Amino acid sequence: MFLMLTRTIKGGWINFFRNGYLSVAAVSVMLLCLFTVSSLYIIVLTADNVLQNMQEKVNVSVFFKASTEEEIILKAKNDLENYSEIKTVEYITKDQALENFKKNSAGEPVILQSLEEIGENPLLSYLVIQANDANQYDMISEYLTNASFNEDISRVNYGKNKEVIDRLNSIVAEVRKIGLGVAGLFSIISLLIISNTVRITIYTHRKEVEVMRLVGASNMFIRLPFIFEGIIYGFIASIVSMLLLFITLKSSERFTTHLIPSVNMVSLYLSNLAVIFGMQILIGTLLGTLSSWFAIRKYLKI
């Protein structure tokens, strides 16, 4: 068994180098397929990270009417903290809200002057609610609608945040769909080109195959060199694709960091290096194996 594997792997390498430009063409197409798939994977990871960062910043602010006593607000805070979907609840008093507003408006003298003219604090006390998961805000919003203190609530600012999260979720979903479509298209192209390459290789060595069959060589022994040839295409394309992807991300790092400051795509690539490489090896060897297998079945009639 070991001797058969050694000979068939050697035969696969010999076929790879004999095919010359055909091998280069097959590897190039598979390289394009793997590079596209990996690039889309990085884009999806980036979008997921951006979404996660936004979700961590998203919260629900529950503003209470000016006439609401602090005791009622604190009771509402305690009730919300017992809700399993809620991570934290922070109480912001009217005075704290005014102080925060002044800090945020430090560069807007007109706004500060307007506050002085009003003479009193126009802001409301509120609770800042953060959920364990962004998908739980709908449940929290429904709970607030039916809460015992609902009549004391002036407004809830969940609507705008929900629109942002839903829009970003839909963008990520579209990117995934496009990625799967493009990956599928390039996979089919790779299968066709590699199948044709292996078919030509088989045709070139048809007399050798006939001799092997006459001397009693098994079907598996005849198939394996061509299957290993397809695996070699996938392995080489995977290695080159990983290097090319890193070079592309590194060279565009300044632009991508400026465009998406919350995510470093090079760091994202390096932290997922094993997953991306494993994915490329798996897809590359699978494409190479399938295309070689189909080519042999169709044209050798073994």
C-alpha positions as CSV (number, residue, x, y, z in Angstrom):
1,M,0.0,0.0,0.0
2,F,2.8,2.4,0.9
3,L,4.7,1.5,-2.2
4,M,1.6,2.2,-4.3
5,L,1.0,5.6,-2.7
6,T,4.6,6.5,-3.3
7,R,4.5,5.6,-6.9
8,T,1.2,7.3,-7.6
9,I,2.2,10.5,-5.8
10,K,5.4,10.5,-7.9
11,G,3.3,9.9,-11.0
12,G,1.1,12.9,-10.1
13,W,4.1,15.2,-9.8
14,I,5.5,13.9,-13.1
15,N,2.2,14.6,-14.8
16,F,2.0,18.1,-13.2
17,F,5.4,19.1,-14.7
18,R,4.9,17.4,-18.0
19,N,1.7,19.4,-18.7
20,G,3.6,22.7,-18.5
21,Y,1.3,25.5,-19.5
22,L,-1.8,23.4,-18.9
23,S,-0.8,23.0,-15.3
24,V,-0.1,26.8,-15.0
25,A,-3.6,27.5,-16.5
26,A,-5.3,25.1,-14.1
27,V,-3.5,26.4,-11.1
28,S,-4.2,30.0,-12.1
29,V,-7.9,29.5,-12.5
30,M,-8.1,27.6,-9.1
31,L,-6.0,30.4,-7.6
32,L,-8.5,33.0,-8.8
33,C,-11.3,30.9,-7.3
34,L,-9.6,30.5,-3.9
35,F,-8.5,34.1,-3.8
36,T,-12.0,35.3,-4.5
37,V,-13.6,33.0,-1.9
38,S,-11.0,34.0,0.7
39,S,-11.4,37.7,-0.1
40,L,-15.1,37.4,0.3
41,Y,-14.6,35.5,3.6
42,I,-12.5,38.3,4.9
43,I,-15.1,40.9,3.8
44,V,-17.8,38.9,5.6
45,L,-15.6,38.7,8.8
46,T,-15.0,42.4,8.6
47,A,-18.7,43.1,8.2
48,D,-19.4,40.8,11.2
49,N,-16.9,42.6,13.3
50,V,-18.3,46.0,12.4
51,L,-21.7,44.7,13.2
52,Q,-20.5,43.4,16.5
53,N,-18.9,46.7,17.4
54,M,-22.1,48.5,16.6
55,Q,-24.2,46.1,18.5
56,E,-22.0,46.6,21.6
57,K,-22.6,50.3,21.3
58,V,-26.3,50.0,20.7
59,N,-28.6,50.5,23.7
60,V,-32.1,51.5,24.6
61,S,-32.6,54.8,26.4
62,V,-35.9,55.0,28.3
63,F,-36.7,58.7,29.1
64,F,-39.1,59.4,31.9
65,K,-41.5,62.2,32.2
66,A,-40.3,65.3,34.1
67,S,-42.9,64.7,36.8
68,T,-41.8,61.1,37.5
69,E,-40.3,60.7,41.0
70,E,-36.9,59.2,41.4
71,E,-38.3,56.4,43.5
72,I,-40.3,55.2,40.6
73,I,-37.3,55.3,38.2
74,L,-35.2,53.3,40.6
75,K,-37.9,50.7,41.0
76,A,-38.1,50.4,37.3
77,K,-34.3,50.0,37.2
78,N,-34.5,47.1,39.7
79,D,-37.3,45.5,37.7
80,L,-35.3,45.7,34.4
81,E,-32.2,44.3,36.1
82,N,-34.1,41.1,36.9
83,Y,-34.9,40.6,33.2
84,S,-32.7,37.8,31.9
85,E,-32.2,39.4,28.4
86,I,-30.8,42.6,29.9
87,K,-27.1,42.9,30.5
88,T,-26.9,46.3,32.3
89,V,-29.1,49.1,33.3
90,E,-27.6,52.6,34.1
91,Y,-29.5,55.4,35.7
92,I,-28.8,58.9,34.4
93,T,-30.3,61.7,36.4
94,K,-31.4,65.1,34.9
95,D,-28.2,66.8,36.3
96,Q,-25.9,64.1,34.9
97,A,-27.7,64.3,31.5
98,L,-27.2,68.1,31.5
99,E,-23.5,67.7,32.4
100,N,-23.0,65.2,29.6
101,F,-24.9,67.4,27.1
102,K,-22.6,70.3,28.0
103,K,-19.5,68.2,27.5
104,N,-20.7,67.0,24.1
105,S,-21.7,70.5,23.1
106,A,-18.5,72.2,24.3
107,G,-17.6,73.3,20.7
108,E,-21.1,74.7,20.1
109,P,-21.4,78.1,22.0
110,V,-24.8,78.8,20.5
111,I,-26.3,75.7,22.1
112,L,-24.7,76.5,25.5
113,Q,-26.0,80.1,25.3
114,S,-29.5,78.8,24.6
115,L,-29.3,76.6,27.7
116,E,-28.4,79.6,29.8
117,E,-31.3,81.6,28.4
118,I,-33.7,78.8,29.3
119,G,-32.5,79.1,32.9
120,E,-33.6,75.6,34.0
121,N,-32.6,72.0,33.1
122,P,-34.8,71.0,30.2
123,L,-33.5,67.4,30.0
124,L,-35.1,64.3,31.4
125,S,-33.9,61.5,33.6
126,Y,-33.4,58.2,31.8
127,L,-32.3,54.6,32.0
128,V,-29.7,53.2,29.5
129,I,-30.4,49.5,28.8
130,Q,-27.9,47.2,27.2
131,A,-29.0,43.7,26.1
132,N,-26.9,40.5,26.1
133,D,-27.6,40.2,22.4
134,A,-28.8,42.7,19.8
135,N,-31.6,40.4,18.7
136,Q,-33.1,40.7,22.2
137,Y,-33.9,44.4,21.9
138,D,-37.3,43.6,20.3
139,M,-38.3,41.6,23.4
140,I,-37.0,44.4,25.7
141,S,-39.0,47.0,23.7
142,E,-42.1,44.8,24.0
143,Y,-41.5,44.4,27.7
144,L,-41.3,48.2,28.1
145,T,-44.6,48.6,26.3
146,N,-46.3,46.3,28.8
147,A,-44.3,47.4,31.9
148,S,-46.1,48.7,35.0
149,F,-44.2,51.9,34.7
150,N,-45.1,52.5,31.1
151,E,-47.3,55.5,31.9
152,D,-44.3,57.3,33.4
153,I,-42.2,56.8,30.2
154,S,-41.9,59.9,27.9
155,R,-40.1,58.1,25.0
156,V,-37.9,55.2,24.1
157,N,-35.1,55.8,21.5
158,Y,-35.0,52.2,20.2
159,G,-36.4,52.8,16.7
160,K,-33.4,54.5,15.1
161,N,-30.9,52.0,16.5
162,K,-33.0,49.1,15.3
163,E,-33.0,50.5,11.7
164,V,-29.2,50.7,11.7
165,I,-28.8,47.1,13.0
166,D,-31.3,45.7,10.6
167,R,-29.7,47.6,7.6
168,L,-26.3,46.3,8.5
169,N,-27.6,42.8,9.0
170,S,-29.2,42.9,5.6
171,I,-25.9,44.1,4.0
172,V,-23.9,41.2,5.7
173,A,-26.5,38.7,4.4
174,E,-26.2,40.1,0.8
175,V,-22.4,39.9,1.0
176,R,-22.7,36.3,2.0
177,K,-25.1,35.5,-0.8
178,I,-22.9,37.2,-3.4
179,G,-19.9,35.4,-2.0
180,L,-21.5,32.0,-2.3
181,G,-22.6,32.8,-5.8
182,V,-19.2,34.0,-7.0
183,A,-17.5,31.0,-5.2
184,G,-19.8,28.6,-6.9
185,L,-19.2,30.1,-10.3
186,F,-15.4,30.0,-10.0
187,S,-15.6,26.4,-8.6
188,I,-17.5,25.3,-11.7
189,I,-15.0,27.0,-14.0
190,S,-12.1,25.4,-12.1
191,L,-13.7,22.0,-12.3
192,L,-14.1,22.3,-16.1
193,I,-10.6,23.5,-16.7
194,I,-8.9,21.0,-14.4
195,S,-11.0,18.2,-15.9
196,N,-9.9,19.2,-19.4
197,T,-6.3,19.3,-18.2
198,V,-6.4,15.9,-16.6
199,R,-8.3,14.6,-19.7
200,I,-5.4,15.7,-21.9
201,T,-3.0,14.1,-19.5
202,I,-4.9,10.8,-19.7
203,Y,-5.0,11.0,-23.5
204,T,-1.3,11.6,-23.6
205,H,-0.6,8.6,-21.4
206,R,-3.3,6.4,-22.9
207,K,-0.8,3.8,-24.1
208,E,0.8,3.5,-20.7
209,V,-2.6,3.1,-19.2
210,E,-3.4,0.3,-21.7
211,V,-0.1,-1.5,-20.8
212,M,-0.8,-1.1,-17.0
213,R,-4.3,-2.7,-17.5
214,L,-2.8,-5.5,-19.6
215,V,-0.3,-6.4,-16.8
216,G,-3.1,-6.4,-14.3
217,A,-2.8,-3.0,-12.6
218,S,-5.9,-2.2,-10.5
219,N,-8.2,0.6,-11.4
220,M,-7.2,2.5,-8.2
221,F,-3.5,2.3,-9.1
222,I,-4.3,3.8,-12.5
223,R,-6.6,6.5,-11.1
224,L,-4.4,7.7,-8.2
225,P,-1.7,9.6,-10.2
226,F,-4.3,11.7,-11.9
227,I,-6.2,12.3,-8.7
228,F,-2.9,13.4,-7.0
229,E,-2.3,15.6,-9.9
230,G,-5.6,17.4,-9.2
231,I,-4.7,17.6,-5.5
232,I,-1.3,19.2,-6.4
233,Y,-3.2,21.9,-8.4
234,G,-5.3,22.7,-5.3
235,F,-2.4,22.6,-2.8
236,I,-0.2,24.9,-4.9
237,A,-3.1,27.3,-5.6
238,S,-3.9,27.4,-1.9
239,I,-0.3,28.4,-0.9
240,V,-0.1,31.1,-3.6
241,S,-3.5,32.4,-2.8
242,M,-2.6,32.8,0.9
243,L,0.5,34.8,0.1
244,L,-1.3,36.9,-2.5
245,L,-4.2,37.6,-0.1
246,F,-1.7,38.7,2.6
247,I,0.2,41.0,0.2
248,T,-3.1,42.5,-1.0
249,L,-4.4,43.2,2.5
250,K,-1.0,44.6,3.7
251,S,-0.6,46.9,0.7
252,S,-4.1,48.3,1.2
253,E,-3.9,48.5,5.0
254,R,-3.6,52.2,5.1
255,F,-6.7,52.7,3.0
256,T,-8.8,50.0,4.7
257,T,-7.8,51.3,8.2
258,H,-8.9,54.8,7.2
259,L,-12.2,53.5,5.7
260,I,-13.0,51.1,8.6
261,P,-11.1,52.3,11.7
262,S,-12.8,49.8,14.0
263,V,-11.4,46.8,12.2
264,N,-7.8,46.0,11.1
265,M,-8.2,43.6,8.2
266,V,-4.5,42.4,8.3
267,S,-4.9,41.5,12.0
268,L,-8.2,39.8,11.2
269,Y,-6.5,37.8,8.5
270,L,-3.7,36.7,10.8
271,S,-6.0,35.8,13.6
272,N,-8.0,33.6,11.2
273,L,-5.0,32.3,9.3
274,A,-5.5,28.6,10.2
275,V,-9.2,28.7,9.3
276,I,-8.6,30.5,6.0
277,F,-5.7,28.2,5.0
278,G,-7.6,25.1,6.1
279,M,-10.6,26.3,4.0
280,Q,-8.5,26.9,1.0
281,I,-6.7,23.5,1.2
282,L,-10.1,21.8,1.6
283,I,-11.7,23.6,-1.3
284,G,-8.6,23.3,-3.5
285,T,-8.0,19.6,-2.9
286,L,-11.7,18.8,-3.2
287,L,-12.0,20.6,-6.5
288,G,-8.8,18.9,-7.8
289,T,-9.9,15.5,-6.7
290,L,-13.5,15.8,-8.1
291,S,-12.4,17.2,-11.4
292,S,-9.7,14.5,-11.8
293,W,-12.2,11.8,-10.8
294,F,-14.8,12.9,-13.3
295,A,-12.3,13.3,-16.1
296,I,-11.0,9.7,-15.5
297,R,-14.5,8.2,-15.4
298,K,-15.7,10.0,-18.5
299,Y,-12.7,9.6,-20.8
300,L,-10.9,6.4,-19.6
301,K,-14.0,4.2,-19.3
302,I,-12.1,2.2,-16.6
